[in-house]
């Protein structure tokens, strides 16, 4: 199941994003969207989890949680 993670801190790394979601299960892929001109994060990314119920657990636990004073949003990617 592919998830979109919104409102991430600009300082957040792809490794940090993967580590955040690995607590809830196996991840297949993790991609932080970067600005090609600056090389900085655009503040969102995608995480693909191997099992739907693990993805649902991650959504429930992380949606609305705070990271570096930012309230992140996690939902299924369409």
C-alpha positions, 0 to 999 in steps of 0.5 A: 500500500502506497502512502503519502506523507505531507507537511514534513520538516524540510530538514527531514531525510529519506533515511529518517522517513524510512526509520519512522515507518519501519516501526510499523512494518516492512517498507518496500520503498521510501521516496522523499520529494526533492527540489531539483534546483536547491536539493532541499526537501519539498516537505512531502514523500511517499512510503510503500508498505508491504502489508495493508494492515501495517500501512493502516497501523502507520496511518493511525499512529502517525497521521496528525503527529508532530515532527519538529513542531510540524503536524504531519499528515499520512494517508493512502496515496491515490 
